[in-house]
Amino acid sequence: MPYAHQQNSTAECIMHTILDGAHSAMAESGIALKYWADAISTIVYVQNLILSSQQPGTIPAELWFGQHQNISHLHPFGATACAHIPSDLSLSKLFPQLVKVALLSYFGNDSYKLLEKNTGAVFRSHDVIFEEGTTNYAKQPTPISFTDDNNPFPYRSDNQTQVSSENRSNDTMGELDQELIGPPLQVIAP
């Protein structure tokens, strides 16, 4: 079947690598899912600046542009930064001169696509200071409680599907699996 990417294993592998990188970047940064295209754009941009496994010892961007690439401007997706507000936009002398933002993507080597989380405004800036010492990990998801209507473990009669971290540390994984899954199935020969 022509033009079917499913039959091109190289294209499938590249797409899988890009999507895995985007999933990881979005999960680590805590940026809303509506910015998935920016995550993919950032992953592709970074992939073009790292060594290629297809052509060992080469960097794709260096082959395209014919010159050594500077990577000092690279920062993690969703990295916290402060963007300078130009003085001509300031309403008064007491107006803030910096706004706290998160990195969404790159515009070449000199400017960034930034997200102001409080207002949701997305803009381009080259006058940015990144917070280097802070981590960008997203908050852990809240625990899920199951009711009889949405229980994914219907074979469990007492409906105790949550396992606390205290129980997990005191229990071996085999016993924990046995508790969650239930007794093993018995095969009866005919």
Secondary structure as the mmCIF struct_conf table of DSSP 4:
data_model
#
loop_
_struct_conf.conf_type_id
_struct_conf.id
_struct_conf.beg_label_comp_id
_struct_conf.beg_label_asym_id
_struct_conf.beg_label_seq_id
_struct_conf.end_label_comp_id
_struct_conf.end_label_asym_id
_struct_conf.end_label_seq_id
TURN_TY1_P TURN_TY1_P1 PRO A 2 TYR A 3
HELX_RH_3T_P HELX_RH_3T_P1 HIS A 5 GLN A 7
HELX_RH_AL_P HELX_RH_AL_P1 SER A 9 SER A 29
HELX_RH_3T_P HELX_RH_3T_P2 LEU A 33 TYR A 35
HELX_RH_AL_P HELX_RH_AL_P2 TRP A 36 GLN A 47
TURN_TY1_P TURN_TY1_P2 ASN A 48 LEU A 49
BEND BEND1 ILE A 50 ILE A 50
BEND BEND2 SER A 53 GLN A 55
TURN_TY1_P TURN_TY1_P3 PRO A 56 GLY A 57
HELX_RH_AL_P HELX_RH_AL_P3 PRO A 60 PHE A 65
BEND BEND3 GLY A 66 GLN A 67
HELX_LH_PP_P HELX_LH_PP_P1 HIS A 68 ASN A 70
TURN_TY1_P TURN_TY1_P4 SER A 72 HIS A 73
TURN_TY1_P TURN_TY1_P5 PHE A 77 GLY A 78
STRN STRN1 THR A 80 HIS A 84
HELX_LH_PP_P HELX_LH_PP_P2 ILE A 85 PRO A 86
TURN_TY1_P TURN_TY1_P6 SER A 87 LEU A 89
BEND BEND4 LEU A 91 SER A 92
TURN_TY1_P TURN_TY1_P7 LYS A 93 LEU A 94
BEND BEND5 PHE A 95 PHE A 95
BEND BEND6 GLN A 97 GLN A 97
STRN STRN2 LEU A 98 PHE A 107
TURN_TY1_P TURN_TY1_P8 GLY A 108 ASP A 110
STRN STRN3 SER A 111 GLU A 116
TURN_TY1_P TURN_TY1_P9 LYS A 117 GLY A 120
STRN STRN4 ALA A 121 SER A 125
BEND BEND7 HIS A 126 HIS A 126
STRN STRN5 VAL A 128 PHE A 130
TURN_TY1_P TURN_TY1_P10 GLU A 132 GLY A 133
BEND BEND8 THR A 134 THR A 134
HELX_LH_PP_P HELX_LH_PP_P3 TYR A 137 ILE A 144
TURN_TY1_P TURN_TY1_P11 ASP A 148 ASN A 150
BEND BEND9 PRO A 152 PRO A 152
TURN_TY1_P TURN_TY1_P12 PRO A 154 TYR A 155
BEND BEND10 SER A 157 ASP A 158
HELX_RH_AL_P HELX_RH_AL_P4 SER A 165 ASN A 170
BEND BEND11 ASP A 171 ASP A 171
HELX_RH_AL_P HELX_RH_AL_P5 MET A 173 ILE A 181
BEND BEND12 PRO A 183 PRO A 183
HELX_LH_PP_P HELX_LH_PP_P4 PRO A 184 VAL A 187
#
